Amino acid sequence: MQKNNLKSANEWFKQSVYDMATAKIMLKTRRFIYAVFMCHLASEKLLKGLYAKKTGQNPPKTHDLVFLTSLTGINLPIELKDFIDYLNGLSVPTRYPDELAKLLKEYTQKRTTEIVLKTQKLLLWLKKNC
């Protein structure tokens, strides 16, 4: 007999908070690529928590924020929908960079700070409205 390996919504939420705190630390220490990656991961885990809360089931094993948003039935404001689309496209390049030097030039302190701030806004909206 298999154990039920259901991860609670609260566990997903705790991990999302932890990952967002890590993103801020990575920003402060100028590890910009990892800051962006952690923003994606924090968003992914919050969406998975919302899915678990809504369905009582484990979320699918995916990193696709757009797909997870659609599964939860969340109707985001256009600004946040556009940001989730943008953040979704950053998962693979920040996880498996083709050229580290090129990525380091792309993710400046300014750009990464904007991503971190927008991610915080997204997470706060999701927590408040879902």
C-alpha positions as CSV (number, residue, x, y, z in Angstrom):
1,M,0.0,0.0,0.0
2,Q,1.4,3.4,-1.0
3,K,1.4,6.3,1.4
4,N,-0.5,9.4,0.4
5,N,2.3,11.8,-0.5
6,L,0.0,14.9,-0.7
7,K,1.9,18.0,0.1
8,S,-0.3,20.5,1.9
9,A,-1.1,23.9,0.5
10,N,0.5,25.4,3.6
11,E,3.7,23.6,2.8
12,W,3.8,25.0,-0.7
13,F,3.1,28.5,0.7
14,K,5.9,28.2,3.3
15,Q,8.3,27.2,0.6
16,S,7.2,30.1,-1.6
17,V,8.0,32.5,1.2
18,Y,11.4,30.9,1.8
19,D,12.2,31.0,-1.9
20,M,11.2,34.7,-2.1
21,A,13.5,35.5,0.8
22,T,16.3,33.7,-1.0
23,A,15.6,35.8,-4.1
24,K,16.1,38.9,-2.0
25,I,19.3,37.6,-0.6
26,M,20.6,36.7,-4.0
27,L,19.8,40.2,-5.2
28,K,21.7,41.7,-2.3
29,T,24.7,39.5,-2.9
30,R,24.6,40.4,-6.7
31,R,23.8,36.8,-7.7
32,F,21.2,38.2,-10.2
33,I,20.6,35.1,-12.3
34,Y,19.7,33.1,-9.1
35,A,17.6,35.9,-7.8
36,V,15.5,35.7,-11.0
37,F,15.4,31.9,-10.8
38,M,14.1,32.1,-7.2
39,C,11.4,34.6,-8.2
40,H,10.2,32.0,-10.7
41,L,10.4,29.2,-8.1
42,A,8.6,31.3,-5.4
43,S,5.8,32.0,-7.9
44,E,5.6,28.4,-9.0
45,K,5.3,27.1,-5.5
46,L,2.6,29.6,-4.5
47,L,0.6,28.6,-7.6
48,K,1.0,25.0,-6.7
49,G,-0.2,25.7,-3.2
50,L,-3.3,27.4,-4.6
51,Y,-3.9,24.4,-6.8
52,A,-3.5,22.0,-3.8
53,K,-5.8,24.2,-1.8
54,K,-8.5,24.3,-4.5
55,T,-8.4,20.7,-5.5
56,G,-7.0,18.8,-2.5
57,Q,-4.6,17.1,-4.9
58,N,-0.9,17.4,-5.7
59,P,-0.3,19.8,-8.5
60,P,1.2,18.5,-11.8
61,K,4.9,18.3,-12.1
62,T,5.5,21.4,-14.2
63,H,7.4,24.6,-14.1
64,D,5.0,26.4,-16.4
65,L,3.5,29.4,-14.6
66,V,0.9,30.1,-17.3
67,F,-0.3,26.5,-17.2
68,L,-0.5,26.5,-13.4
69,T,-2.4,29.8,-13.4
70,S,-4.9,28.4,-15.9
71,L,-5.4,25.2,-13.8
72,T,-6.3,27.3,-10.7
73,G,-8.7,29.4,-12.6
74,I,-7.1,32.6,-11.4
75,N,-8.1,35.7,-13.3
76,L,-5.1,38.0,-13.0
77,P,-5.1,41.7,-13.8
78,I,-3.5,42.3,-17.2
79,E,-0.3,43.7,-15.7
80,L,0.2,40.6,-13.5
81,K,-0.8,38.3,-16.4
82,D,1.8,40.0,-18.6
83,F,4.4,39.6,-15.8
84,I,3.6,35.9,-15.3
85,D,4.1,35.4,-19.1
86,Y,7.4,37.2,-18.9
87,L,8.6,35.4,-15.8
88,N,7.6,32.1,-17.2
89,G,10.0,32.6,-20.1
90,L,12.9,33.1,-17.7
91,S,12.8,29.7,-16.0
92,V,14.9,27.7,-18.5
93,P,17.5,30.4,-19.4
94,T,18.2,31.1,-15.7
95,R,18.2,27.4,-14.8
96,Y,20.4,26.2,-17.7
97,P,22.2,29.2,-19.2
98,D,23.7,28.7,-22.6
99,E,26.2,31.4,-22.1
100,L,26.9,32.6,-18.5
101,A,28.6,35.8,-19.5
102,K,25.8,36.8,-21.8
103,L,23.2,36.2,-19.1
104,L,25.3,38.1,-16.5
105,K,25.2,41.1,-18.8
106,E,21.4,40.8,-19.3
107,Y,20.5,40.6,-15.7
108,T,21.7,43.9,-14.3
109,Q,21.0,45.0,-10.8
110,K,18.3,47.3,-12.1
111,R,16.6,44.7,-14.2
112,T,16.8,42.1,-11.5
113,T,15.5,44.5,-8.8
114,E,12.5,45.2,-11.1
115,I,11.8,41.4,-11.4
116,V,12.1,40.9,-7.6
117,L,9.7,43.8,-6.9
118,K,7.2,42.7,-9.5
119,T,7.3,39.1,-8.2
120,Q,6.6,40.4,-4.7
121,K,3.6,42.3,-6.1
122,L,2.4,39.2,-7.9
123,L,2.7,37.0,-4.8
124,L,0.9,39.6,-2.6
125,W,-1.9,39.8,-5.1
126,L,-2.3,36.1,-5.2
127,K,-2.3,35.7,-1.4
128,K,-4.8,38.5,-1.0
129,N,-7.2,37.4,-3.8
130,C,-7.1,33.7,-3.9
